[in-house]
C-alpha cells in the first residue's frame, strides 16, 4: 500500500469534501481517502499496483477540483 498527500484547490465546503472522498473511495484499490478542508489536503492510502498518482488526480479532476501530490511513498 502507498500513502500520498495531495494539495487540493477549489474546495469551499463540506459538500466538496464529501464529493472528493466519495470519488476517491469509489476507485478500486483505494483503501482510505480523507480530505481536510481547512488544510486543503487529501490523504489517500491506495494500492499502487492498481492506481498511479495520475489516476487519483484525474478522479478528483473529474468531480471538479484540482490536486497535485505534495508527499508520496509513505507506507
CHARMM internal coordinates of N, CA and C (Angstrom, degrees):
IC EDIT
DIST 1 N 1 CA 1.4411
DIST 1 CA 1 C 1.5300
ANGL 1 N 1 CA 1 C 110.05
DIST 1 C 2 N 1.2827
ANGL 1 CA 1 C 2 N 115.13
DIHE 1 N 1 CA 1 C 2 N 140.91
DIST 2 N 2 CA 1.4661
ANGL 1 C 2 N 2 CA 122.78
DIHE 1 CA 1 C 2 N 2 CA 175.34
DIST 2 CA 2 C 1.5156
ANGL 2 N 2 CA 2 C 108.80
DIHE 1 C 2 N 2 CA 2 C -109.74
DIST 2 C 3 N 1.3065
ANGL 2 CA 2 C 3 N 115.37
DIHE 2 N 2 CA 2 C 3 N 152.19
DIST 3 N 3 CA 1.4596
ANGL 2 C 3 N 3 CA 120.34
DIHE 2 CA 2 C 3 N 3 CA 175.07
DIST 3 CA 3 C 1.5132
ANGL 3 N 3 CA 3 C 106.96
DIHE 2 C 3 N 3 CA 3 C -128.72
DIST 3 C 4 N 1.3191
ANGL 3 CA 3 C 4 N 116.22
DIHE 3 N 3 CA 3 C 4 N 133.75
DIST 4 N 4 CA 1.4552
ANGL 3 C 4 N 4 CA 120.60
DIHE 3 CA 3 C 4 N 4 CA 179.74
DIST 4 CA 4 C 1.5249
ANGL 4 N 4 CA 4 C 110.31
DIHE 3 C 4 N 4 CA 4 C -135.12
DIST 4 C 5 N 1.3051
ANGL 4 CA 4 C 5 N 114.54
DIHE 4 N 4 CA 4 C 5 N 153.57
DIST 5 N 5 CA 1.4634
ANGL 4 C 5 N 5 CA 120.44
DIHE 4 CA 4 C 5 N 5 CA 174.54
DIST 5 CA 5 C 1.5187
ANGL 5 N 5 CA 5 C 107.35
DIHE 4 C 5 N 5 CA 5 C -116.71
DIST 5 C 6 N 1.3205
ANGL 5 CA 5 C 6 N 115.22
DIHE 5 N 5 CA 5 C 6 N 129.39
DIST 6 N 6 CA 1.4604
ANGL 5 C 6 N 6 CA 121.71
DIHE 5 CA 5 C 6 N 6 CA -177.91
DIST 6 CA 6 C 1.5198
ANGL 6 N 6 CA 6 C 110.28
DIHE 5 C 6 N 6 CA 6 C -114.05
DIST 6 C 7 N 1.3100
ANGL 6 CA 6 C 7 N 117.23
DIHE 6 N 6 CA 6 C 7 N 135.83
DIST 7 N 7 CA 1.4651
ANGL 6 C 7 N 7 CA 122.58
DIHE 6 CA 6 C 7 N 7 CA 172.97
DIST 7 CA 7 C 1.5124
ANGL 7 N 7 CA 7 C 107.59
DIHE 6 C 7 N 7 CA 7 C -82.22
DIST 7 C 8 N 1.3297
ANGL 7 CA 7 C 8 N 116.09
DIHE 7 N 7 CA 7 C 8 N 126.23
DIST 8 N 8 CA 1.4546
ANGL 7 C 8 N 8 CA 121.46
DIHE 7 CA 7 C 8 N 8 CA -175.55
DIST 8 CA 8 C 1.5233
ANGL 8 N 8 CA 8 C 110.53
DIHE 7 C 8 N 8 CA 8 C -105.19
DIST 8 C 9 N 1.3283
ANGL 8 CA 8 C 9 N 116.26
DIHE 8 N 8 CA 8 C 9 N 148.22
DIST 9 N 9 CA 1.4595
ANGL 8 C 9 N 9 CA 121.33
DIHE 8 CA 8 C 9 N 9 CA 171.57
DIST 9 CA 9 C 1.5200
ANGL 9 N 9 CA 9 C 108.52
DIHE 8 C 9 N 9 CA 9 C -135.37
DIST 9 C 10 N 1.3368
ANGL 9 CA 9 C 10 N 115.14
DIHE 9 N 9 CA 9 C 10 N 148.66
DIST 10 N 10 CA 1.4561
ANGL 9 C 10 N 10 CA 120.69
DIHE 9 CA 9 C 10 N 10 CA 176.37
DIST 10 CA 10 C 1.5085
ANGL 10 N 10 CA 10 C 115.19
DIHE 9 C 10 N 10 CA 10 C 98.88
DIST 10 C 11 N 1.3362
ANGL 10 CA 10 C 11 N 118.38
DIHE 10 N 10 CA 10 C 11 N -3.59
DIST 11 N 11 CA 1.4678
ANGL 10 C 11 N 11 CA 120.38
DIHE 10 CA 10 C 11 N 11 CA 179.90
DIST 11 CA 11 C 1.5281
ANGL 11 N 11 CA 11 C 109.97
DIHE 10 C 11 N 11 CA 11 C -83.12
DIST 11 C 12 N 1.3417
ANGL 11 CA 11 C 12 N 115.89
DIHE 11 N 11 CA 11 C 12 N 145.51
DIST 12 N 12 CA 1.4590
ANGL 11 C 12 N 12 CA 118.68
DIHE 11 CA 11 C 12 N 12 CA 177.66
DIST 12 CA 12 C 1.5268
ANGL 12 N 12 CA 12 C 114.08
DIHE 11 C 12 N 12 CA 12 C -138.57
DIST 12 C 13 N 1.3449
ANGL 12 CA 12 C 13 N 117.52
DIHE 12 N 12 CA 12 C 13 N -8.64
DIST 13 N 13 CA 1.4739
ANGL 12 C 13 N 13 CA 118.43
DIHE 12 CA 12 C 13 N 13 CA -174.36
DIST 13 CA 13 C 1.5301
ANGL 13 N 13 CA 13 C 110.87
DIHE 12 C 13 N 13 CA 13 C -158.44
DIST 13 C 14 N 1.3297
ANGL 13 CA 13 C 14 N 114.32
DIHE 13 N 13 CA 13 C 14 N 176.27
DIST 14 N 14 CA 1.4627
ANGL 13 C 14 N 14 CA 120.59
DIHE 13 CA 13 C 14 N 14 CA -179.99
DIST 14 CA 14 C 1.5340
ANGL 14 N 14 CA 14 C 111.29
DIHE 13 C 14 N 14 CA 14 C -64.18
DIST 14 C 15 N 1.3240
ANGL 14 CA 14 C 15 N 117.34
DIHE 14 N 14 CA 14 C 15 N -30.17
DIST 15 N 15 CA 1.4678
ANGL 14 C 15 N 15 CA 120.48
DIHE 14 CA 14 C 15 N 15 CA 177.34
DIST 15 CA 15 C 1.5363
ANGL 15 N 15 CA 15 C 110.10
DIHE 14 C 15 N 15 CA 15 C -61.79
DIST 15 C 16 N 1.3213
ANGL 15 CA 15 C 16 N 116.49
DIHE 15 N 15 CA 15 C 16 N -40.50
DIST 16 N 16 CA 1.4674
ANGL 15 C 16 N 16 CA 121.12
DIHE 15 CA 15 C 16 N 16 CA 178.20
DIST 16 CA 16 C 1.5284
ANGL 16 N 16 CA 16 C 109.87
DIHE 15 C 16 N 16 CA 16 C -61.21
DIST 16 C 17 N 1.3188
ANGL 16 CA 16 C 17 N 115.70
DIHE 16 N 16 CA 16 C 17 N -45.09
DIST 17 N 17 CA 1.4705
ANGL 16 C 17 N 17 CA 121.17
DIHE 16 CA 16 C 17 N 17 CA 179.73
DIST 17 CA 17 C 1.5178
ANGL 17 N 17 CA 17 C 109.96
DIHE 16 C 17 N 17 CA 17 C -58.38
DIST 17 C 18 N 1.3145
ANGL 17 CA 17 C 18 N 116.71
DIHE 17 N 17 CA 17 C 18 N -49.42
DIST 18 N 18 CA 1.4655
ANGL 17 C 18 N 18 CA 121.75
DIHE 17 CA 17 C 18 N 18 CA -179.04
DIST 18 CA 18 C 1.5260
ANGL 18 N 18 CA 18 C 111.40
DIHE 17 C 18 N 18 CA 18 C -61.61
DIST 18 C 19 N 1.3155
ANGL 18 CA 18 C 19 N 116.28
DIHE 18 N 18 CA 18 C 19 N -41.41
DIST 19 N 19 CA 1.4757
ANGL 18 C 19 N 19 CA 121.15
DIHE 18 CA 18 C 19 N 19 CA -179.25
DIST 19 CA 19 C 1.5311
ANGL 19 N 19 CA 19 C 111.05
DIHE 18 C 19 N 19 CA 19 C -62.19
DIST 19 C 20 N 1.3130
ANGL 19 CA 19 C 20 N 116.46
DIHE 19 N 19 CA 19 C 20 N -43.44
DIST 20 N 20 CA 1.4658
ANGL 19 C 20 N 20 CA 121.14
DIHE 19 CA 19 C 20 N 20 CA -179.12
DIST 20 CA 20 C 1.5276
ANGL 20 N 20 CA 20 C 110.91
DIHE 19 C 20 N 20 CA 20 C -70.60
DIST 20 C 21 N 1.3260
ANGL 20 CA 20 C 21 N 116.53
DIHE 20 N 20 CA 20 C 21 N -45.02
DIST 21 N 21 CA 1.4699
ANGL 20 C 21 N 21 CA 119.04
DIHE 20 CA 20 C 21 N 21 CA 179.32
DIST 21 CA 21 C 1.5313
ANGL 21 N 21 CA 21 C 110.70
DIHE 20 C 21 N 21 CA 21 C -60.91
DIST 21 C 22 N 1.3192
ANGL 21 CA 21 C 22 N 116.89
DIHE 21 N 21 CA 21 C 22 N -41.13
DIST 22 N 22 CA 1.4667
ANGL 21 C 22 N 22 CA 120.52
DIHE 21 CA 21 C 22 N 22 CA 179.37
DIST 22 CA 22 C 1.5294
ANGL 22 N 22 CA 22 C 110.91
DIHE 21 C 22 N 22 CA 22 C -64.91
DIST 22 C 23 N 1.3246
ANGL 22 CA 22 C 23 N 117.17
DIHE 22 N 22 CA 22 C 23 N -43.27
DIST 23 N 23 CA 1.4722
ANGL 22 C 23 N 23 CA 120.75
DIHE 22 CA 22 C 23 N 23 CA 179.87
DIST 23 CA 23 C 1.5232
ANGL 23 N 23 CA 23 C 110.89
DIHE 22 C 23 N 23 CA 23 C -60.72
DIST 23 C 24 N 1.3272
ANGL 23 CA 23 C 24 N 116.46
DIHE 23 N 23 CA 23 C 24 N -41.55
DIST 24 N 24 CA 1.4665
ANGL 23 C 24 N 24 CA 119.80
DIHE 23 CA 23 C 24 N 24 CA -179.60
DIST 24 CA 24 C 1.5241
ANGL 24 N 24 CA 24 C 111.40
DIHE 23 C 24 N 24 CA 24 C -71.26
DIST 24 C 25 N 1.3144
ANGL 24 CA 24 C 25 N 116.80
DIHE 24 N 24 CA 24 C 25 N -44.11
DIST 25 N 25 CA 1.4595
ANGL 24 C 25 N 25 CA 120.25
DIHE 24 CA 24 C 25 N 25 CA -176.40
DIST 25 CA 25 C 1.5240
ANGL 25 N 25 CA 25 C 112.22
DIHE 24 C 25 N 25 CA 25 C -71.36
DIST 25 C 26 N 1.3183
ANGL 25 CA 25 C 26 N 117.24
DIHE 25 N 25 CA 25 C 26 N -18.33
DIST 26 N 26 CA 1.4603
ANGL 25 C 26 N 26 CA 120.10
DIHE 25 CA 25 C 26 N 26 CA 175.36
DIST 26 CA 26 C 1.5281
ANGL 26 N 26 CA 26 C 112.34
DIHE 25 C 26 N 26 CA 26 C -75.84
DIST 26 C 27 N 1.3363
ANGL 26 CA 26 C 27 N 116.95
DIHE 26 N 26 CA 26 C 27 N -13.67
DIST 27 N 27 CA 1.4591
ANGL 26 C 27 N 27 CA 120.28
DIHE 26 CA 26 C 27 N 27 CA 178.00
DIST 27 CA 27 C 1.5246
ANGL 27 N 27 CA 27 C 109.33
DIHE 26 C 27 N 27 CA 27 C -77.07
DIST 27 C 28 N 1.3262
ANGL 27 CA 27 C 28 N 115.83
DIHE 27 N 27 CA 27 C 28 N 130.03
DIST 28 N 28 CA 1.4617
ANGL 27 C 28 N 28 CA 119.81
DIHE 27 CA 27 C 28 N 28 CA 176.05
DIST 28 CA 28 C 1.5273
ANGL 28 N 28 CA 28 C 108.80
DIHE 27 C 28 N 28 CA 28 C -60.81
DIST 28 C 29 N 1.2980
ANGL 28 CA 28 C 29 N 116.88
DIHE 28 N 28 CA 28 C 29 N 133.07
DIST 29 N 29 CA 1.4535
ANGL 28 C 29 N 29 CA 120.87
DIHE 28 CA 28 C 29 N 29 CA 178.15
DIST 29 CA 29 C 1.5126
ANGL 29 N 29 CA 29 C 113.95
DIHE 28 C 29 N 29 CA 29 C 96.73
DIST 29 C 30 N 1.3109
ANGL 29 CA 29 C 30 N 117.75
DIHE 29 N 29 CA 29 C 30 N -10.24
DIST 30 N 30 CA 1.4636
ANGL 29 C 30 N 30 CA 120.46
DIHE 29 CA 29 C 30 N 30 CA 174.41
DIST 30 CA 30 C 1.5219
ANGL 30 N 30 CA 30 C 107.28
DIHE 29 C 30 N 30 CA 30 C -86.17
DIST 30 C 31 N 1.3271
ANGL 30 CA 30 C 31 N 115.23
DIHE 30 N 30 CA 30 C 31 N 118.27
DIST 31 N 31 CA 1.4533
ANGL 30 C 31 N 31 CA 121.05
DIHE 30 CA 30 C 31 N 31 CA -176.54
DIST 31 CA 31 C 1.5237
ANGL 31 N 31 CA 31 C 110.82
DIHE 30 C 31 N 31 CA 31 C -86.10
DIST 31 C 32 N 1.3361
ANGL 31 CA 31 C 32 N 115.61
DIHE 31 N 31 CA 31 C 32 N -40.06
DIST 32 N 32 CA 1.4642
ANGL 31 C 32 N 32 CA 119.20
DIHE 31 CA 31 C 32 N 32 CA -177.88
DIST 32 CA 32 C 1.5197
ANGL 32 N 32 CA 32 C 109.29
DIHE 31 C 32 N 32 CA 32 C -152.98
DIST 32 C 33 N 1.3134
ANGL 32 CA 32 C 33 N 115.84
DIHE 32 N 32 CA 32 C 33 N 139.96
DIST 33 N 33 CA 1.4662
ANGL 32 C 33 N 33 CA 121.54
DIHE 32 CA 32 C 33 N 33 CA 175.32
DIST 33 CA 33 C 1.5167
ANGL 33 N 33 CA 33 C 107.60
DIHE 32 C 33 N 33 CA 33 C -137.25
DIST 33 C 34 N 1.3191
ANGL 33 CA 33 C 34 N 116.48
DIHE 33 N 33 CA 33 C 34 N 123.93
DIST 34 N 34 CA 1.4559
ANGL 33 C 34 N 34 CA 121.59
DIHE 33 CA 33 C 34 N 34 CA -178.80
DIST 34 CA 34 C 1.5181
ANGL 34 N 34 CA 34 C 108.18
DIHE 33 C 34 N 34 CA 34 C -130.93
DIST 34 C 35 N 1.3292
ANGL 34 CA 34 C 35 N 116.19
DIHE 34 N 34 CA 34 C 35 N 125.87
DIST 35 N 35 CA 1.4613
ANGL 34 C 35 N 35 CA 121.56
DIHE 34 CA 34 C 35 N 35 CA -179.40
DIST 35 CA 35 C 1.5166
ANGL 35 N 35 CA 35 C 108.95
DIHE 34 C 35 N 35 CA 35 C -110.43
DIST 35 C 36 N 1.3357
ANGL 35 CA 35 C 36 N 115.04
DIHE 35 N 35 CA 35 C 36 N 133.57
DIST 36 N 36 CA 1.4598
ANGL 35 C 36 N 36 CA 121.35
DIHE 35 CA 35 C 36 N 36 CA 176.40
DIST 36 CA 36 C 1.5189
ANGL 36 N 36 CA 36 C 107.79
DIHE 35 C 36 N 36 CA 36 C -110.40
DIST 36 C 37 N 1.3313
ANGL 36 CA 36 C 37 N 116.00
DIHE 36 N 36 CA 36 C 37 N 108.60
DIST 37 N 37 CA 1.4685
ANGL 36 C 37 N 37 CA 121.63
DIHE 36 CA 36 C 37 N 37 CA -176.20
DIST 37 CA 37 C 1.5223
ANGL 37 N 37 CA 37 C 111.55
DIHE 36 C 37 N 37 CA 37 C -63.50
DIST 37 C 38 N 1.3207
ANGL 37 CA 37 C 38 N 117.47
DIHE 37 N 37 CA 37 C 38 N -45.70
DIST 38 N 38 CA 1.4576
ANGL 37 C 38 N 38 CA 121.82
DIHE 37 CA 37 C 38 N 38 CA -176.26
DIST 38 CA 38 C 1.5312
ANGL 38 N 38 CA 38 C 111.62
DIHE 37 C 38 N 38 CA 38 C -62.97
DIST 38 C 39 N 1.3418
ANGL 38 CA 38 C 39 N 116.76
DIHE 38 N 38 CA 38 C 39 N -42.47
DIST 39 N 39 CA 1.4668
ANGL 38 C 39 N 39 CA 120.96
DIHE 38 CA 38 C 39 N 39 CA -179.44
DIST 39 CA 39 C 1.5259
ANGL 39 N 39 CA 39 C 112.53
DIHE 38 C 39 N 39 CA 39 C -85.94
DIST 39 C 40 N 1.3391
ANGL 39 CA 39 C 40 N 116.29
DIHE 39 N 39 CA 39 C 40 N -10.60
DIST 40 N 40 CA 1.4690
ANGL 39 C 40 N 40 CA 122.94
DIHE 39 CA 39 C 40 N 40 CA -178.60
DIST 40 CA 40 C 1.5258
ANGL 40 N 40 CA 40 C 111.97
DIHE 39 C 40 N 40 CA 40 C 56.87
DIST 40 C 41 N 1.3264
ANGL 40 CA 40 C 41 N 114.69
DIHE 40 N 40 CA 40 C 41 N 47.64
DIST 41 N 41 CA 1.4586
ANGL 40 C 41 N 41 CA 120.20
DIHE 40 CA 40 C 41 N 41 CA 176.89
DIST 41 CA 41 C 1.5217
ANGL 41 N 41 CA 41 C 110.48
DIHE 40 C 41 N 41 CA 41 C -133.29
DIST 41 C 42 N 1.3208
ANGL 41 CA 41 C 42 N 114.54
DIHE 41 N 41 CA 41 C 42 N 156.92
DIST 42 N 42 CA 1.4598
ANGL 41 C 42 N 42 CA 121.59
DIHE 41 CA 41 C 42 N 42 CA 172.05
DIST 42 CA 42 C 1.5229
ANGL 42 N 42 CA 42 C 107.05
DIHE 41 C 42 N 42 CA 42 C -126.03
DIST 42 C 43 N 1.3152
ANGL 42 CA 42 C 43 N 115.88
DIHE 42 N 42 CA 42 C 43 N 133.63
DIST 43 N 43 CA 1.4580
ANGL 42 C 43 N 43 CA 121.25
DIHE 42 CA 42 C 43 N 43 CA 175.58
DIST 43 CA 43 C 1.5189
ANGL 43 N 43 CA 43 C 107.20
DIHE 42 C 43 N 43 CA 43 C -109.91
DIST 43 C 44 N 1.3316
ANGL 43 CA 43 C 44 N 115.65
DIHE 43 N 43 CA 43 C 44 N 126.00
DIST 44 N 44 CA 1.4562
ANGL 43 C 44 N 44 CA 120.38
DIHE 43 CA 43 C 44 N 44 CA -174.06
DIST 44 CA 44 C 1.5201
ANGL 44 N 44 CA 44 C 109.92
DIHE 43 C 44 N 44 CA 44 C -129.04
DIST 44 C 45 N 1.3235
ANGL 44 CA 44 C 45 N 115.54
DIHE 44 N 44 CA 44 C 45 N 128.82
DIST 45 N 45 CA 1.4610
ANGL 44 C 45 N 45 CA 121.61
DIHE 44 CA 44 C 45 N 45 CA 173.47
DIST 45 CA 45 C 1.5207
ANGL 45 N 45 CA 45 C 106.43
DIHE 44 C 45 N 45 CA 45 C -108.20
DIST 45 C 46 N 1.3299
ANGL 45 CA 45 C 46 N 116.24
DIHE 45 N 45 CA 45 C 46 N 124.18
DIST 46 N 46 CA 1.4675
ANGL 45 C 46 N 46 CA 118.98
DIHE 45 CA 45 C 46 N 46 CA -172.39
DIST 46 CA 46 C 1.5183
ANGL 46 N 46 CA 46 C 111.22
DIHE 45 C 46 N 46 CA 46 C -148.74
DIST 46 C 47 N 1.3188
ANGL 46 CA 46 C 47 N 114.70
DIHE 46 N 46 CA 46 C 47 N 164.56
DIST 47 N 47 CA 1.4581
ANGL 46 C 47 N 47 CA 122.26
DIHE 46 CA 46 C 47 N 47 CA 177.51
DIST 47 CA 47 C 1.5310
ANGL 47 N 47 CA 47 C 107.73
DIHE 46 C 47 N 47 CA 47 C -86.69
DIST 47 C 48 N 1.3206
ANGL 47 CA 47 C 48 N 116.28
DIHE 47 N 47 CA 47 C 48 N 110.33
DIST 48 N 48 CA 1.4633
ANGL 47 C 48 N 48 CA 121.28
DIHE 47 CA 47 C 48 N 48 CA -176.32
DIST 48 CA 48 C 1.5288
ANGL 48 N 48 CA 48 C 112.88
DIHE 47 C 48 N 48 CA 48 C -72.02
DIST 48 C 49 N 1.3365
ANGL 48 CA 48 C 49 N 117.71
DIHE 48 N 48 CA 48 C 49 N -10.41
DIST 49 N 49 CA 1.4653
ANGL 48 C 49 N 49 CA 118.76
DIHE 48 CA 48 C 49 N 49 CA 175.74
DIST 49 CA 49 C 1.5349
ANGL 49 N 49 CA 49 C 110.38
DIHE 48 C 49 N 49 CA 49 C -80.81
DIST 49 C 50 N 1.3301
ANGL 49 CA 49 C 50 N 116.03
DIHE 49 N 49 CA 49 C 50 N -15.05
DIST 50 N 50 CA 1.4766
ANGL 49 C 50 N 50 CA 120.50
DIHE 49 CA 49 C 50 N 50 CA 179.36
DIST 50 CA 50 C 1.5289
ANGL 50 N 50 CA 50 C 110.96
DIHE 49 C 50 N 50 CA 50 C -102.27
DIST 50 C 51 N 1.3413
ANGL 50 CA 50 C 51 N 116.73
DIHE 50 N 50 CA 50 C 51 N -42.00
DIST 51 N 51 CA 1.4597
ANGL 50 C 51 N 51 CA 120.84
DIHE 50 CA 50 C 51 N 51 CA -174.67
DIST 51 CA 51 C 1.5193
ANGL 51 N 51 CA 51 C 112.54
DIHE 50 C 51 N 51 CA 51 C -125.12
DIST 51 C 52 N 1.3190
ANGL 51 CA 51 C 52 N 115.10
DIHE 51 N 51 CA 51 C 52 N 150.93
DIST 52 N 52 CA 1.4610
ANGL 51 C 52 N 52 CA 122.08
DIHE 51 CA 51 C 52 N 52 CA 170.35
DIST 52 CA 52 C 1.5252
ANGL 52 N 52 CA 52 C 107.58
DIHE 51 C 52 N 52 CA 52 C -104.57
DIST 52 C 53 N 1.3152
ANGL 52 CA 52 C 53 N 116.09
DIHE 52 N 52 CA 52 C 53 N 170.65
DIST 53 N 53 CA 1.4614
ANGL 52 C 53 N 53 CA 119.36
DIHE 52 CA 52 C 53 N 53 CA 175.20
DIST 53 CA 53 C 1.5180
ANGL 53 N 53 CA 53 C 110.44
DIHE 52 C 53 N 53 CA 53 C -59.55
DIST 53 C 54 N 1.3093
ANGL 53 CA 53 C 54 N 116.66
DIHE 53 N 53 CA 53 C 54 N -34.81
DIST 54 N 54 CA 1.4583
ANGL 53 C 54 N 54 CA 120.69
DIHE 53 CA 53 C 54 N 54 CA 179.14
DIST 54 CA 54 C 1.5308
ANGL 54 N 54 CA 54 C 111.21
DIHE 53 C 54 N 54 CA 54 C -60.46
DIST 54 C 55 N 1.3365
ANGL 54 CA 54 C 55 N 116.96
DIHE 54 N 54 CA 54 C 55 N -39.64
DIST 55 N 55 CA 1.4694
ANGL 54 C 55 N 55 CA 120.19
DIHE 54 CA 54 C 55 N 55 CA 177.14
DIST 55 CA 55 C 1.5284
ANGL 55 N 55 CA 55 C 110.51
DIHE 54 C 55 N 55 CA 55 C -60.09
DIST 55 C 56 N 1.3239
ANGL 55 CA 55 C 56 N 116.03
DIHE 55 N 55 CA 55 C 56 N -42.23
DIST 56 N 56 CA 1.4716
ANGL 55 C 56 N 56 CA 120.18
DIHE 55 CA 55 C 56 N 56 CA -178.24
DIST 56 CA 56 C 1.5265
ANGL 56 N 56 CA 56 C 110.56
DIHE 55 C 56 N 56 CA 56 C -66.07
DIST 56 C 57 N 1.3227
ANGL 56 CA 56 C 57 N 116.73
DIHE 56 N 56 CA 56 C 57 N -47.00
DIST 57 N 57 CA 1.4694
ANGL 56 C 57 N 57 CA 119.13
DIHE 56 CA 56 C 57 N 57 CA -178.16
DIST 57 CA 57 C 1.5301
ANGL 57 N 57 CA 57 C 111.06
DIHE 56 C 57 N 57 CA 57 C -67.93
DIST 57 C 58 N 1.3262
ANGL 57 CA 57 C 58 N 117.56
DIHE 57 N 57 CA 57 C 58 N -32.97
DIST 58 N 58 CA 1.4681
ANGL 57 C 58 N 58 CA 120.15
DIHE 57 CA 57 C 58 N 58 CA 177.21
DIST 58 CA 58 C 1.5298
ANGL 58 N 58 CA 58 C 111.17
DIHE 57 C 58 N 58 CA 58 C -67.87
DIST 58 C 59 N 1.3359
ANGL 58 CA 58 C 59 N 117.73
DIHE 58 N 58 CA 58 C 59 N -37.08
DIST 59 N 59 CA 1.4691
ANGL 58 C 59 N 59 CA 121.13
DIHE 58 CA 58 C 59 N 59 CA 177.54
DIST 59 CA 59 C 1.5282
ANGL 59 N 59 CA 59 C 109.95
DIHE 58 C 59 N 59 CA 59 C -63.89
DIST 59 C 60 N 1.3225
ANGL 59 CA 59 C 60 N 116.52
DIHE 59 N 59 CA 59 C 60 N -38.29
DIST 60 N 60 CA 1.4650
ANGL 59 C 60 N 60 CA 120.91
DIHE 59 CA 59 C 60 N 60 CA 178.23
DIST 60 CA 60 C 1.5264
ANGL 60 N 60 CA 60 C 110.27
DIHE 59 C 60 N 60 CA 60 C -69.59
DIST 60 C 61 N 1.3150
ANGL 60 CA 60 C 61 N 115.84
DIHE 60 N 60 CA 60 C 61 N -42.02
DIST 61 N 61 CA 1.4632
ANGL 60 C 61 N 61 CA 120.30
DIHE 60 CA 60 C 61 N 61 CA 179.07
DIST 61 CA 61 C 1.5315
ANGL 61 N 61 CA 61 C 110.81
DIHE 60 C 61 N 61 CA 61 C -63.06
DIST 61 C 62 N 1.3211
ANGL 61 CA 61 C 62 N 116.83
DIHE 61 N 61 CA 61 C 62 N -35.10
DIST 62 N 62 CA 1.4740
ANGL 61 C 62 N 62 CA 121.58
DIHE 61 CA 61 C 62 N 62 CA -179.18
DIST 62 CA 62 C 1.5271
ANGL 62 N 62 CA 62 C 112.53
DIHE 61 C 62 N 62 CA 62 C -63.44
DIST 62 C 63 N 1.3394
ANGL 62 CA 62 C 63 N 116.61
DIHE 62 N 62 CA 62 C 63 N -24.64
DIST 63 N 63 CA 1.4719
ANGL 62 C 63 N 63 CA 118.55
DIHE 62 CA 62 C 63 N 63 CA 178.25
DIST 63 CA 63 C 1.5276
ANGL 63 N 63 CA 63 C 111.71
DIHE 62 C 63 N 63 CA 63 C -101.61
DIST 63 C 64 N 1.3435
ANGL 63 CA 63 C 64 N 117.01
DIHE 63 N 63 CA 63 C 64 N 10.59
DIST 64 N 64 CA 1.4530
ANGL 63 C 64 N 64 CA 120.50
DIHE 63 CA 63 C 64 N 64 CA 169.68
DIST 64 CA 64 C 1.5189
ANGL 64 N 64 CA 64 C 118.54
DIHE 63 C 64 N 64 CA 64 C 102.77
DIST 64 C 65 N 1.3410
ANGL 64 CA 64 C 65 N 117.71
DIHE 64 N 64 CA 64 C 65 N 16.37
DIST 65 N 65 CA 1.4600
ANGL 64 C 65 N 65 CA 119.84
DIHE 64 CA 64 C 65 N 65 CA -177.96
DIST 65 CA 65 C 1.5236
ANGL 65 N 65 CA 65 C 109.93
DIHE 64 C 65 N 65 CA 65 C -129.77
DIST 65 C 66 N 1.3115
ANGL 65 CA 65 C 66 N 115.72
DIHE 65 N 65 CA 65 C 66 N 164.84
DIST 66 N 66 CA 1.4622
ANGL 65 C 66 N 66 CA 120.86
DIHE 65 CA 65 C 66 N 66 CA 178.69
DIST 66 CA 66 C 1.5261
ANGL 66 N 66 CA 66 C 109.23
DIHE 65 C 66 N 66 CA 66 C -111.63
DIST 66 C 67 N 1.3215
ANGL 66 CA 66 C 67 N 115.93
DIHE 66 N 66 CA 66 C 67 N 146.13
DIST 67 N 67 CA 1.4579
ANGL 66 C 67 N 67 CA 120.82
DIHE 66 CA 66 C 67 N 67 CA 178.89
DIST 67 CA 67 C 1.5097
ANGL 67 N 67 CA 67 C 109.44
DIHE 66 C 67 N 67 CA 67 C -148.12
DIST 67 C 68 N 1.3455
ANGL 67 CA 67 C 68 N 115.60
DIHE 67 N 67 CA 67 C 68 N 145.45
DIST 68 N 68 CA 1.4556
ANGL 67 C 68 N 68 CA 119.56
DIHE 67 CA 67 C 68 N 68 CA 173.03
DIST 68 CA 68 C 1.5218
ANGL 68 N 68 CA 68 C 108.14
DIHE 67 C 68 N 68 CA 68 C -142.44
DIST 68 C 69 N 1.3088
ANGL 68 CA 68 C 69 N 117.01
DIHE 68 N 68 CA 68 C 69 N 144.84
DIST 69 N 69 CA 1.4604
ANGL 68 C 69 N 69 CA 120.58
DIHE 68 CA 68 C 69 N 69 CA -177.48
DIST 69 CA 69 C 1.5256
ANGL 69 N 69 CA 69 C 111.82
DIHE 68 C 69 N 69 CA 69 C -66.08
DIST 69 C 70 N 1.3283
ANGL 69 CA 69 C 70 N 116.22
DIHE 69 N 69 CA 69 C 70 N 136.78
DIST 70 N 70 CA 1.4521
ANGL 69 C 70 N 70 CA 120.32
DIHE 69 CA 69 C 70 N 70 CA 172.66
DIST 70 CA 70 C 1.5189
ANGL 70 N 70 CA 70 C 110.68
DIHE 69 C 70 N 70 CA 70 C -119.45
DIST 70 C 71 N 1.3323
ANGL 70 CA 70 C 71 N 116.94
DIHE 70 N 70 CA 70 C 71 N -14.60
DIST 71 N 71 CA 1.4552
ANGL 70 C 71 N 71 CA 121.54
DIHE 70 CA 70 C 71 N 71 CA 176.86
DIST 71 CA 71 C 1.5121
ANGL 71 N 71 CA 71 C 107.33
DIHE 70 C 71 N 71 CA 71 C -156.72
DIST 71 C 72 N 1.2950
ANGL 71 CA 71 C 72 N 116.74
DIHE 71 N 71 CA 71 C 72 N 136.01
DIST 72 N 72 CA 1.4479
ANGL 71 C 72 N 72 CA 119.89
DIHE 71 CA 71 C 72 N 72 CA 177.79
DIST 72 CA 72 C 1.5167
ANGL 72 N 72 CA 72 C 110.79
DIHE 71 C 72 N 72 CA 72 C -149.13
DIST 72 C 73 N 1.3150
ANGL 72 CA 72 C 73 N 114.30
DIHE 72 N 72 CA 72 C 73 N 167.42
DIST 73 N 73 CA 1.4479
ANGL 72 C 73 N 73 CA 120.34
DIHE 72 CA 72 C 73 N 73 CA 175.18
DIST 73 CA 73 C 1.5137
ANGL 73 N 73 CA 73 C 115.26
DIHE 72 C 73 N 73 CA 73 C 82.83
DIST 73 C 74 N 1.3241
ANGL 73 CA 73 C 74 N 117.33
DIHE 73 N 73 CA 73 C 74 N 8.21
DIST 74 N 74 CA 1.4569
ANGL 73 C 74 N 74 CA 120.42
DIHE 73 CA 73 C 74 N 74 CA 177.27
DIST 74 CA 74 C 1.5155
ANGL 74 N 74 CA 74 C 107.87
DIHE 73 C 74 N 74 CA 74 C -83.35
DIST 74 C 75 N 1.2970
ANGL 74 CA 74 C 75 N 116.41
DIHE 74 N 74 CA 74 C 75 N 125.83
DIST 75 N 75 CA 1.4668
ANGL 74 C 75 N 75 CA 119.53
DIHE 74 CA 74 C 75 N 75 CA -178.39
DIST 75 CA 75 C 1.4961
ANGL 75 N 75 CA 75 C 110.55
DIHE 74 C 75 N 75 CA 75 C -107.42
END
COOR INIT
IC SEED 1 N 1 CA 1 C
IC BUILD
